Amino acid sequence: MVLSDVGGRIAWLLLHLVERFGHPGNERAGIPPAVRHDLTQYEFAQIVGASRETVNKTLTDLVNREIIEVSPREIRILRPDRLRARID
């Protein structure tokens, strides 16, 4: 993770959170994997080693590209394949 850029580190973190603490979803029922959390963008930034502003821009970009959905205290992973590709 250390060698990735901020986008790759955020993608890794999101997938890791879903894997460890999230709900796997149900692809056949159209329910995406999701994780409920209490992390602020500042805390996300501390975890991935970036500024809060950079985290905000990266999350907004992922939302705009329909890779994730963000709501208060929950993130849904709409395209886990695209997040995995971002890590590599």
Residue frames relative to the residue before (quaternion, step in Angstrom):
aa qw qx qy qz dx dy dz
M 1.0000 0.0000 0.0000 0.0000 0.00 0.00 0.00
V 0.6074 0.5978 -0.3558 0.3836 3.59 1.02 -0.74
L 0.7120 0.4672 -0.2618 0.4542 3.58 1.03 -0.73
S 0.5592 0.6077 -0.3888 0.4084 3.60 1.24 -0.15
D 0.5081 -0.5903 0.5093 0.3660 3.54 -1.27 0.30
V 0.7412 -0.4164 0.2690 0.4526 3.58 -1.27 0.15
G 0.6445 0.5308 -0.3293 0.4409 3.61 0.91 -0.82
G 0.6611 0.4982 -0.2950 0.4772 3.55 1.01 -0.82
R 0.6541 0.5053 -0.3145 0.4667 3.58 1.01 -0.79
I 0.6431 0.4996 -0.3241 0.4814 3.60 1.02 -0.73
A 0.6260 0.5256 -0.3372 0.4670 3.59 0.97 -0.81
W 0.6463 0.5136 -0.3148 0.4684 3.59 0.93 -0.89
L 0.6664 0.5114 -0.3073 0.4471 3.58 0.87 -0.96
L 0.6589 0.5103 -0.3184 0.4517 3.60 0.87 -0.89
L 0.6755 0.4779 -0.2954 0.4775 3.59 0.89 -0.90
H 0.6375 0.5276 -0.3209 0.4608 3.58 1.02 -0.78
L 0.6571 0.5100 -0.3135 0.4581 3.61 0.92 -0.87
V 0.6566 0.4986 -0.3114 0.4726 3.58 0.96 -0.85
E 0.6619 0.5150 -0.3079 0.4492 3.57 0.94 -0.88
R 0.7510 0.4126 -0.2232 0.4647 3.60 0.86 -0.94
F 0.8488 0.1819 -0.0320 0.4954 3.57 0.85 -0.99
G 0.6312 0.6060 -0.3110 0.3708 3.57 1.24 -0.23
H 0.5253 -0.5619 0.5292 0.3581 3.45 -1.44 -0.25
P 0.4616 -0.7287 0.4261 0.2726 3.61 -0.66 1.03
G 0.4151 -0.7006 0.4864 0.3166 3.59 1.13 -0.42
N 0.2747 -0.7245 0.6018 0.1936 3.53 -1.35 -0.13
E 0.3356 -0.7912 0.4779 0.1816 3.54 -0.17 1.31
R 0.6602 0.5136 -0.3185 0.4460 3.62 0.93 -0.82
A 0.7156 0.4177 -0.2494 0.5013 3.58 1.07 -0.68
G 0.5058 -0.6754 0.4090 0.3476 3.59 1.28 -0.02
I 0.5054 0.6274 -0.4331 0.4041 3.59 1.20 0.48
P 0.2900 -0.7922 0.5090 0.1708 3.60 -0.45 1.17
P 0.6019 -0.5166 0.4403 0.4207 3.58 -1.23 0.34
A 0.0081 -0.8087 0.5871 -0.0345 3.58 -1.03 0.77
V 0.1292 -0.7579 0.6313 0.1019 3.50 -1.31 0.40
R 0.2687 -0.7177 0.6214 0.1629 3.52 -0.99 0.93
H 0.0398 0.8175 -0.5687 0.0811 3.59 -0.89 0.90
D 0.3214 -0.7199 0.5796 0.2061 3.51 -1.37 0.23
L 0.4028 0.7347 -0.4579 0.2970 3.58 1.24 0.36
T 0.3295 -0.7016 0.5932 0.2174 3.53 -1.11 0.74
Q 0.6443 -0.4960 0.3872 0.4346 3.57 -1.24 0.19
Y 0.5941 0.5566 -0.3611 0.4548 3.58 1.10 -0.61
E 0.6682 0.4857 -0.2983 0.4782 3.60 0.96 -0.82
F 0.5897 0.5373 -0.3574 0.4856 3.60 1.07 -0.71
A 0.6598 0.5229 -0.3021 0.4471 3.57 0.91 -0.96
Q 0.6472 0.5104 -0.3240 0.4643 3.59 0.93 -0.81
I 0.6557 0.5225 -0.3161 0.4440 3.59 0.94 -0.85
V 0.7799 0.3413 -0.1823 0.4919 3.60 0.86 -0.93
G 0.4738 -0.7082 0.4240 0.3069 3.60 1.25 0.02
A 0.5645 0.5605 -0.3985 0.4565 3.55 0.90 0.96
S 0.5853 -0.5466 0.4381 0.4084 3.58 -1.27 0.02
R 0.6251 -0.5340 0.4068 0.3983 3.57 -1.22 0.44
E 0.6317 0.5487 -0.3303 0.4368 3.56 1.01 -0.79
T 0.6537 0.5054 -0.3077 0.4718 3.59 1.00 -0.82
V 0.6281 0.5187 -0.3280 0.4784 3.57 1.02 -0.80
N 0.6432 0.5238 -0.3223 0.4560 3.59 0.92 -0.88
K 0.6717 0.4917 -0.3000 0.4660 3.60 0.87 -0.92
T 0.6663 0.5039 -0.3061 0.4565 3.58 0.95 -0.86
L 0.6590 0.4906 -0.3135 0.4762 3.60 0.91 -0.85
T 0.6353 0.5258 -0.3239 0.4637 3.59 0.99 -0.83
D 0.6395 0.5172 -0.3204 0.4700 3.58 1.00 -0.82
L 0.6563 0.5057 -0.3098 0.4664 3.61 0.96 -0.85
V 0.6324 0.5104 -0.3243 0.4841 3.59 1.07 -0.72
N 0.6754 0.5058 -0.2946 0.4486 3.59 0.86 -0.96
R 0.7031 0.4257 -0.2577 0.5079 3.59 1.10 -0.66
E 0.4299 -0.7465 0.4121 0.2968 3.58 1.38 0.23
I 0.3513 0.7138 -0.5125 0.3231 3.55 1.00 0.93
I 0.7810 0.0674 -0.0369 0.6198 3.58 1.15 -0.69
E 0.2166 -0.6983 0.6520 0.2012 3.53 -1.40 0.16
V 0.1401 -0.7889 0.5957 0.0570 3.54 -0.92 0.92
S 0.0513 0.7480 -0.6607 0.0350 3.53 -0.98 0.92
P 0.6943 -0.4496 0.3039 0.4727 3.60 -1.14 0.25
R 0.8759 0.0291 -0.0743 0.4758 3.53 -0.81 1.14
E 0.7506 0.2913 -0.2234 0.5494 3.61 1.19 0.36
I 0.0868 -0.7532 0.6501 0.0505 3.52 -1.17 0.78
R 0.1635 -0.7719 0.6099 0.0743 3.55 -0.89 1.03
I 0.2951 -0.7543 0.5668 0.1505 3.54 -0.91 0.98
L 0.1923 -0.8192 0.5347 0.0772 3.58 -0.23 1.29
R 0.7999 0.1316 -0.0392 0.5843 3.59 1.05 -0.77
P 0.1187 -0.8257 0.5477 0.0646 3.62 0.31 1.18
D 0.5876 0.5831 -0.3687 0.4229 3.59 1.11 -0.59
R 0.6627 0.4964 -0.2989 0.4744 3.59 1.02 -0.79
L 0.6259 0.5075 -0.3448 0.4815 3.61 1.10 -0.66
R 0.6445 0.5174 -0.3272 0.4580 3.60 0.94 -0.85
A 0.6449 0.5148 -0.3169 0.4677 3.58 0.99 -0.81
R 0.6247 0.5562 -0.3303 0.4375 3.59 1.10 -0.68
I 0.6305 0.5448 -0.3236 0.4482 3.56 1.16 -0.66
D 0.6996 0.5060 -0.2761 0.4221 3.58 0.92 -0.91
